[in-house]
Amino acid sequence: MLEVSFGTGWLLTRYAGRFRTDGVDLNPAMLDVARRNLDRAGLFADLRQGDVEHLPYPDATFDTVVNTMAFTGYPDAAAAASELARVLKPGGRLVLVDIGYPADGNRVGTALVNRVWKPLGDLVRDMPVVLSGVGLEVRDDEVGGWGSVHRYLATKPARLDDVVESDRTVGPRPKDE
Ligand SMILES: C[S@@+](CC[C@H](N)C(=O)[O-])C[C@H]1O[C@@H](n2cnc3c(N)ncnc32)[C@H](O)[C@@H]1O
């Protein structure tokens, strides 16, 4: 798994004991805090300083990429989304939690977006459009804040040539008698 923008690393401490875990954050001070929290929990994750727009991994490295309460802080949504998708394996999944408008126009949720998050500098985007724009298949669930906190589960489709390759391993079909 890869977590991008892990901050204090609280979430890393919930799963690093069960999965091989890598992490990237722009702020070197956060790496120190997260490493300390992992050490205290007796856990390890391979943490690196880096930018979501230039993730230091080859294409198709991870089964799962996690990104929470960070995307609305990235200036270039397309560049960030494209990198998150690039490092996912075909069939892999991005789990992204962040601020968005409530689909049903809930007044409290809408006010939170307009009067709290946006004035704080959050760049609130239409995430299904952003994520489908880089080829991911997106499911959007509202998980809190009167519909203003969303969890996007975005899957990278398996490539056609993978399908053809797996068909090949089955071998030639027997000729009709
Ligand atoms: C609001 S904190 C969220 C931390 C954590 N994910 C959470 O949910 O508590 C945003 C994090 O994004 C990181 N960040 C900001 N810009 C970044 C970038 N361009 N690339 C990688 N990380 C970035 C910050 O250093 C910070 O740790």
Ligand as a Chemical Component Dictionary entry (heavy atoms), coordinates in Angstrom:
data_LIG
# 
_chem_comp.id                   LIG 
_chem_comp.type                 NON-POLYMER 
_chem_comp.pdbx_formal_charge   0 
_chem_comp.three_letter_code    LIG 
# 
loop_
_chem_comp_atom.comp_id 
_chem_comp_atom.atom_id 
_chem_comp_atom.alt_atom_id 
_chem_comp_atom.type_symbol 
_chem_comp_atom.charge 
_chem_comp_atom.model_Cartn_x 
_chem_comp_atom.model_Cartn_y 
_chem_comp_atom.model_Cartn_z 
_chem_comp_atom.pdbx_ordinal 
LIG C1  C1  C 0  -4.339 18.266 6.157  1  
LIG S1  S1  S 1  -2.938 17.234 6.157  2  
LIG C2  C2  C 0  -3.710 15.614 6.098  3  
LIG C3  C3  C 0  -2.884 14.589 6.765  4  
LIG C4  C4  C 0  -3.517 13.193 6.858  5  
LIG N1  N1  N 0  -3.677 12.574 5.575  6  
LIG C5  C5  C 0  -4.832 13.226 7.588  7  
LIG O1  O1  O 0  -5.873 12.886 7.016  8  
LIG O2  O2  O -1 -4.831 13.616 8.765  9  
LIG C6  C6  C 0  -2.290 17.445 4.502  10 
LIG C7  C7  C 0  -0.947 16.783 4.271  11 
LIG O3  O3  O 0  -0.626 16.909 2.874  12 
LIG C8  C8  C 0  0.760  17.122 2.739  13 
LIG N2  N2  N 0  1.012  17.715 1.414  14 
LIG C9  C9  C 0  0.687  18.974 1.015  15 
LIG N3  N3  N 0  1.044  19.163 -0.261 16 
LIG C10 C10 C 0  1.606  18.005 -0.688 17 
LIG C11 C11 C 0  2.180  17.583 -1.924 18 
LIG N4  N4  N 0  2.247  18.410 -2.989 19 
LIG N5  N5  N 0  2.669  16.328 -2.027 20 
LIG C12 C12 C 0  2.616  15.479 -0.953 21 
LIG N6  N6  N 0  2.081  15.823 0.241  22 
LIG C13 C13 C 0  1.586  17.076 0.377  23 
LIG C14 C14 C 0  1.085  18.029 3.935  24 
LIG O4  O4  O 0  2.461  18.036 4.233  25 
LIG C15 C15 C 0  0.223  17.407 5.026  26 
LIG O5  O5  O 0  0.935  16.417 5.726  27 
# 
loop_
_chem_comp_bond.comp_id 
_chem_comp_bond.atom_id_1 
_chem_comp_bond.atom_id_2 
_chem_comp_bond.value_order 
_chem_comp_bond.pdbx_ordinal 
LIG C1  S1  SING 1  
LIG S1  C2  SING 2  
LIG S1  C6  SING 3  
LIG C2  C3  SING 4  
LIG C3  C4  SING 5  
LIG C4  N1  SING 6  
LIG C4  C5  SING 7  
LIG C5  O1  DOUB 8  
LIG C5  O2  SING 9  
LIG C6  C7  SING 10 
LIG C7  O3  SING 11 
LIG C7  C15 SING 12 
LIG O3  C8  SING 13 
LIG C8  N2  SING 14 
LIG C8  C14 SING 15 
LIG N2  C9  SING 16 
LIG N2  C13 SING 17 
LIG C9  N3  DOUB 18 
LIG N3  C10 SING 19 
LIG C10 C11 SING 20 
LIG C10 C13 DOUB 21 
LIG C11 N4  SING 22 
LIG C11 N5  DOUB 23 
LIG N5  C12 SING 24 
LIG C12 N6  DOUB 25 
LIG N6  C13 SING 26 
LIG C14 O4  SING 27 
LIG C14 C15 SING 28 
LIG C15 O5  SING 29 
# 
